[in-house]
């Protein structure tokens, strides 16, 4: 089996990380690969062995008939090759994909996405191409014993944490407000956020701090439980150290194409409290391996960032902040049970989302495609 995989496997982004893990899963399954790696983000970091693997396969001259394109679909046409069978690897976060995504997805031969929520989002935009659900993978072989936690300011506290790009879709204001209201006047708790705005400049960092300052002024609480910000670029190993340092991952997101930080947290045995909408959440069980927060779909508003793709005719999740607060309070007061839940999540991730498991699913579908492409005698 020989294929070409096209996508930003050198980028510091969710797309980049998903590319690297897909390539690793295919390689693990014995698929012979060549990669084509466009670069869309100026930031670069260390991506570990999967980053090195993707780069080592770039531009290999192999005979292939199947091409996987894993970029934003609006640029698919740049990578089309006459006579090849094209697979679009596509994810989205609202209930309907953007129009220019739909137009380009309509011209591939088939689509691979991560969840039934994504299947419906693609169909809601009028796409009629066959769609297959294949989850994202993660490297479960990492040596977790070699990952040591950072020295954190509140080592004696119960430490919540989150990792996200600072955008409205990630809903940072709801996360902060819920945390501050729930733990007003409470000792022994903290929240650490690893976040960024594209560019990692001081100006962008200041913009984040100003938004937080305005939220505190609006809330006008008597006291605010500690919040720590980390806004620097991290490599892959540092990200895992960040996960290892804290106790419970939380996210008030409005929808996930997959939810890589949630999967990373679970891999390291951390309990997660996360909006139950899209991606990995469909594979989880509330109360067993995660705390899945209630939510409802509402019309999209206040998304100036990437406004060509996030439009008012779409819907995304509005988290139930009372349930979100209940989840945090439960973890804070039931730490052993929360730890057990995190360990259950670890078992699930290692079983369902390993490179071997996802690679096997990809390889099975690729073999079906290859059989259909072979000339009939």
C-alpha positions in Angstrom: 0.0 0.0 0.0 1.5 3.3 -1.1 -0.1 6.8 -0.5 0.8 10.4 -0.4 -0.2 12.4 2.7 -0.5 16.2 2.3 -0.9 18.5 5.2 1.0 21.0 7.5 2.9 18.4 9.6 5.5 21.0 10.5 3.0 23.5 11.9 2.5 24.5 15.5 -1.3 24.0 15.4 -4.0 21.4 16.0 -3.9 20.6 12.3 -0.2 20.1 12.5 -0.5 17.7 15.5 -3.3 15.8 13.8 -1.2 15.4 10.7 1.7 14.1 12.6 -0.4 11.5 14.4 -2.2 10.4 11.2 1.2 9.9 9.5 2.4 8.0 12.5 -0.7 5.8 12.5 -0.3 5.0 8.8 3.4 4.2 9.2 2.6 2.0 12.2 0.1 0.1 10.0 2.8 -0.6 7.4 1.5 1.8 4.8 4.3 3.1 2.6 4.2 6.9 2.6 5.4 10.0 1.0 4.5 13.4 2.5 3.9 16.8 1.1 4.2 19.5 3.9 2.9 23.0 3.3 3.6 25.5 6.1 0.9 27.9 7.4 2.2 29.0 10.8 5.3 31.0 11.5 5.8 29.3 14.9 8.0 26.2 15.0 8.7 23.9 17.9 10.0 20.4 18.6 7.5 17.8 17.7 9.2 14.6 18.8 9.6 11.4 16.8 6.4 11.9 14.8 7.6 15.3 13.6 10.9 13.8 12.6 9.1 10.9 10.9 6.8 13.2 8.8 9.8 15.3 7.7 11.8 12.2 6.8 9.1 11.0 4.4 8.8 14.3 2.6 9.1 14.2 -1.1 9.8 10.5 -1.4 9.5 9.2 -4.9 7.1 6.3 -4.7 4.3 5.1 -6.9 1.0 5.9 -5.3 -2.6 6.0 -6.5 -4.2 7.4 -3.3 -3.7 10.8 -1.8 -4.9 12.1 1.6 -5.3 15.8 1.9 -5.4 17.1 5.5 -5.5 20.9 5.2 -8.4 23.3 5.5 -10.6 22.2 2.7 -10.7 25.7 1.0 -7.2 25.0 -0.4 -7.8 21.4 -1.5 -7.6 22.3 -5.2 -4.0 23.4 -4.8 -3.1 19.8 -4.1 -5.2 17.8 -6.5 -3.3 15.4 -8.8 -4.9 14.1 -12.0 -5.6 10.4 -11.9 -5.3 10.0 -8.1 -8.0 8.9 -5.6 -8.4 11.8 -3.2 -9.4 11.5 0.5 -10.3 14.7 2.4 -9.4 14.5 6.1 -11.8 17.0 7.5 -13.0 18.3 10.9 -15.1 21.1 12.1 -16.5 22.6 15.3 -20.0 23.9 14.6 -23.2 22.2 13.3 -22.4 23.1 9.7 -19.1 23.4 7.8 -18.4 26.7 5.9 -19.5 27.0 2.3 -16.0 27.1 0.8 -15.2 23.9 2.8 -18.3 22.2 1.4 -17.5 23.2 -2.2 -14.1 21.6 -2.0 -15.1 18.6 0.0 -17.7 17.9 -2.8 -14.9 17.2 -5.3 -12.8 14.6 -3.4 -13.6 10.9 -3.7 -14.4 10.4 0.0 -14.1 12.1 3.3 -12.6 10.9 6.6 -13.8 12.7 9.7 -13.7 12.0 13.4 -17.2 11.8 14.8 -20.9 11.6 13.9 -21.3 15.2 14.9 -18.8 16.0 12.1 -20.6 13.7 9.7 -23.8 15.7 10.2 -22.0 19.0 10.0 -20.7 18.1 6.6 -24.0 16.8 5.4 -25.8 19.9 6.7 -23.7 22.0 4.3 -25.0 19.9 1.4 -22.0 17.6 0.8 -23.0 14.2 -0.7 -19.6 12.5 -0.9 -19.2 9.3 1.1 -18.0 9.9 4.6 -16.1 7.5 6.9 -15.6 8.0 10.7 -11.9 7.4 11.7 -10.9 9.0 15.0 -7.6 10.9 15.6 -4.7 9.0 17.0 -2.2 9.7 19.7 1.2 8.2 20.4 0.5 6.0 23.5 4.1 4.7 23.5 5.5 7.8 25.1 7.6 7.1 28.1 5.4 8.7 30.8 7.9 7.9 33.6 10.4 10.3 31.9 7.8 13.2 32.0 8.4 15.1 35.2 6.0 17.9 36.4 7.0 21.5 36.5 7.4 23.2 39.9 4.1 25.1 40.1 3.2 28.0 42.4 0.3 26.2 44.2 1.8 22.8 44.8 -0.3 22.3 47.9 -3.6 23.1 46.1 -6.0 21.2 43.9 -4.9 22.5 40.5 -7.2 22.8 37.5 -5.7 23.5 34.2 -6.6 24.1 30.5 -4.8 24.4 27.1 -6.3 26.3 24.2 -6.0 29.1 21.7 -7.5 32.2 23.0 -10.6 32.5 20.8 -14.4 32.8 21.4 -14.8 29.1 20.3 -12.8 28.0 23.3 -15.0 30.2 25.5 -12.3 31.4 28.0 -14.6 33.9 29.6 -17.1 31.2 30.6 -14.3 29.1 31.9 -12.9 31.8 34.1 -16.2 33.2 35.3 -17.4 29.7 36.3 -14.1 28.9 38.1 -14.1 32.3 40.0 -17.7 32.1 41.0 -17.5 28.5 42.2 -14.4 29.0 44.2 -14.9 32.5 45.6 -13.4 32.5 49.0 -12.2 28.9 48.8 -8.7 28.1 49.8 -6.4 25.4 48.3 -7.5 25.7 44.6 -5.9 27.2 41.5 -6.3 27.3 37.7 -3.4 27.4 35.2 -4.0 28.2 31.6 -1.6 27.6 28.7 -2.9 29.8 25.9 -1.9 32.0 23.0 -3.0 34.3 20.2 -1.5 33.6 16.8 2.0 35.2 16.7 2.9 34.8 20.4 3.8 38.5 20.5 3.9 40.7 23.6 1.0 42.7 22.1 -1.1 39.5 21.8 -0.2 38.5 25.4 -1.3 41.9 26.7 -4.6 41.6 24.8 -5.3 38.4 26.7 -4.5 40.0 30.0 -6.7 43.0 29.3 -9.7 40.8 28.6 -9.2 39.0 31.9 -8.9 42.3 33.7 -12.2 43.5 32.2 -13.9 40.2 33.3 -12.8 40.6 36.9 -14.0 44.2 36.9 -17.4 43.1 35.6 -17.7 40.2 38.1 -16.8 42.5 41.1 -16.3 39.5 43.4 -15.0 39.8 47.0 -12.1 37.5 46.1 -10.7 35.6 43.2 -9.2 32.1 43.3 -5.7 32.1 41.8 -5.2 32.0 38.1 -1.9 31.5 36.4 -1.2 32.2 32.7 1.5 30.6 30.5 1.6 32.2 27.1 5.0 31.0 25.7 5.6 28.5 22.9 6.0 24.9 24.0 7.4 21.9 22.3 5.7 18.5 22.5 7.6 17.3 25.5 6.9 20.5 27.4 3.2 20.1 26.6 3.2 16.7 28.2 5.1 18.1 31.3 2.3 20.7 31.5 -0.3 18.0 31.6 1.7 16.1 34.2 1.9 19.0 36.5 -1.7 19.6 37.3 -4.7 17.6 38.6 -7.8 18.1 36.4 -8.2 19.4 32.8 -11.2 21.7 32.2 -12.7 23.1 29.0 -15.8 25.2 28.4 -15.3 25.0 24.6 -18.2 25.6 22.1 -17.4 22.6 20.0 -14.4 20.5 19.0 -13.4 18.9 15.7 -11.6 16.4 17.9 -10.2 17.8 21.2 -6.5 17.0 21.3 -5.7 18.5 24.7 -8.5 16.4 26.2 -7.0 13.3 24.7 -3.5 14.2 25.9 -4.9 14.8 29.4 -6.6 11.4 29.4 -3.5 9.7 28.1 -1.7 10.9 31.2 -4.5 9.8 33.5 -5.9 13.2 34.2 -9.7 13.6 34.8 -11.3 15.9 32.3 -14.3 18.2 32.6 -15.3 19.3 29.1 -18.3 20.4 27.1 -20.0 17.4 25.6 -20.0 18.5 22.0 -18.1 16.9 19.1 -15.0 14.9 18.5 -13.6 12.7 21.3 -16.6 13.4 23.5 -18.7 11.0 21.5 -16.3 8.1 22.6 -16.4 9.0 26.3 -18.9 7.9 29.0 -20.0 10.5 31.5 -19.1 9.6 35.1 -16.9 6.7 34.1 -14.0 8.2 32.1 -14.9 11.9 32.0 -17.2 14.6 33.3 -19.2 15.6 30.2 -20.7 19.0 30.7 -24.3 19.7 29.5 -24.8 22.2 26.8 -27.2 23.3 24.1 -26.7 24.5 20.5 -27.2 28.2 19.9 -26.6 30.6 16.9 -23.0 31.6 16.6 -22.1 35.1 17.6 -19.0 37.2 18.5 -16.5 35.3 16.3 -14.5 38.0 14.5 -11.5 35.6 14.2 -11.8 33.6 11.0 -15.2 35.2 10.3 -15.1 33.9 6.7 -15.6 30.4 8.2 -17.6 31.1 11.3 -20.9 32.6 10.1 -24.3 33.4 11.7 -26.1 30.5 10.0 -24.1 28.1 12.1 -24.7 26.9 15.6 -22.3 25.9 18.4 -22.5 24.9 22.0 -23.4 27.1 24.9 -22.0 25.4 28.0 -24.3 24.9 31.0 -22.2 26.9 33.4 -24.0 25.5 36.5 -23.1 22.0 35.4 -19.6 23.1 34.6 -19.3 24.4 38.1 -20.8 21.2 39.6 -18.1 19.3 37.7 -15.3 21.4 39.1 -16.7 21.2 42.6 -17.1 17.5 42.4 -13.5 17.0 41.3 -12.3 19.3 44.1 -14.2 17.5 46.8 -13.8 13.9 45.4 -10.2 13.8 44.4 -9.7 10.0 44.6 -12.8 9.4 42.5 -11.7 12.0 40.0 -8.3 10.3 39.8 -10.0 6.9 39.2 -12.0 8.5 36.4 -8.8 9.8 34.8 -7.3 6.3 34.9 -10.4 4.9 33.2 -9.9 7.6 30.5 -6.3 6.5 30.1 -7.4 2.9 29.5 -9.9 4.1 26.8 -7.3 6.2 25.0 -4.7 3.5 25.0 -7.2 1.0 23.6 -9.1 3.1 21.0 -6.8 5.9 19.9 -3.3 4.4 19.8 -1.3 4.7 16.5 -1.8 1.0 16.1 -5.5 1.0 16.6 -6.3 4.0 14.4 -3.7 2.9 11.8 -5.4 -0.5 11.5 -8.7 1.3 10.7 -7.1 3.5 8.1 -5.3 0.6 6.5 -8.5 -1.5 6.3 -10.3 1.3 4.4 -7.2 2.0 2.2 -7.1 -1.6 1.1 -10.8 -1.5 0.2 -10.1 1.6 -1.9 -7.0 0.0 -3.5 -9.0 -3.1 -4.4 -11.6 -1.0 -6.1 -9.0 0.8 -8.1 -7.3 -2.3 -9.5 -8.2 -3.2 -13.1 -10.8 -5.9 -13.4 -9.6 -9.0 -15.3 
